[in-house]
Amino acid sequence: VSAGVKTIIFNNPKKLNAWTARMMHGIKEELSTAAEADGVKAVILTGTDPYYCAGVDLGAMVSKPMWPSALHTLLVEQNTALFEMFLSFPKPLFAAINGPAIGASVTSAALGEGIVASERATFHTPFASLGLVP
């Protein structure tokens, strides 16, 4: 925490900072701690260069083959939980997009108070091409 601002860094560069279940749990814990900390006035989310976040790591989230309807249910549940984290966070939440942002990372960044994008930032939402239309 510096000057009342906590920075949460997505740090999985080998997977382009894509969210795994473990990472999402860590983000939830960090946000929960920040919400309760009197010294934290705002939170910034960013990624380890060169990516902000490649969205949800579907390979890491789905541990076994499943029917499309079960996959859809799983993704809806996990994305709902993720988005609720951002929507219910009681303090200002900002995204510092330092590189490509893909999928759920784009959607979730838009749920905060603001987005600051570097010159390297790009935004891509490939849901329809992946057959993951909400």
N, C-alpha and C positions, 0 to 999 in steps of 0.2 A: 504494500500500500504506500503510495507516494502522494502527498498533498490531498489525502482523502479519496484517491482514485485507485481502485484495485484493477489490475490487468490480469485477465485470464487468457492464457496462450494455448491454442490448439497445437499440440506438439507431437505429431506423428508424421514427420516429413517423408518417410519411406512410402506411406500411403496417402501422400498429399494432404495430410491432416484430416483425412476422412474420419467421421465419427464411428467408433465401435461402441458396443454396449458398455464396455468398461470406461471409455472416454466420456460417454454421455452421463454415466453415473458420477464420474469425477466432476463434470461441469455442474451437475445438480448439487453436489456437496459444496463446491466452491461458491455457487450462488447462494446456497442456504447460509453458509458461514458469513458471506458478505452482507446478506440481508439483516443478520442479527448484530453485526459489528457496528458499534457507534462511530468508530473512526472511518468507516467506509461511507462515502457520500454518493459515489457513482462507480459503475463498473464498465470497463472496456474489454471487448472480446476481440482477439486478433489471432493470427496464425503464424507459425514458424515459416519464414521465407523458404521457397518462393510462393507458396500457396496460402490463401486464407483458409479455405476448407473445400474439399471435394465432396461435401455432403455426407450422406450416410454410407458407410462401407457395407454394402449389401452382403458381400461374401463373409464378413465377420459377424453380421447380425443373424444370418440364416445358417444354422449349424448343420442342417440336414435337409434333404429334398422334401418339399411339401406341395400340396395342392395349391393352385393359384388363389383360391378363395382363402385358404389359411394364410398364405403369404400376404395377401391384401389386408386381412385382419391384423396380422402382426405389425405390418408397416403403419396402419392407421393408429393402432394403440401406441406404438413407439413415437410416432410423429406427434400425436396428440399430447403425450407426456412431455416431449421436448418443447413444443410450442407453449404449453401451459407454464413451463418453467420461466419462459421469457415474458409471457403476458402477465403473470402474477408477481413478477419481481417488483418489490416495493420501492426501489430506488432507480434513478436514471441509468439506463443500459444503452451502451453505444457499441457499434461494430466498426472496427478500424480495418477495412478491407485492404490488405497489403498485396494482393495478388488474385489469381482466379478464385471465384466463389461459384460453387456448383450446387444445384439441387436444393436440399433442405437448408443449406447454409445461407442461400439467398433468401429463401422464404423467412427463416428465423431472424435474419438480420433486419428485415423490414418490420419486425415486431417490437423493436426497441424504440428509443427516443430519437435516434439519428444514426446515420451512416457517414463515415469519412472514408473516402476511397483514394488510394494512391494512383499514380499514373499507370501502374502495372495492373490495376484491378480490372477484372472482367466479370460478367455475370451471366450465368447460363442455367436454365431450368429445363432439363431434358426429360421431364416426367412422361410426356406423351410418347416420345420416341422409345422409352423404356417400358411402355405399357403400364405405367403407374399413375394414370390419371385419377385424381382424387374423387 
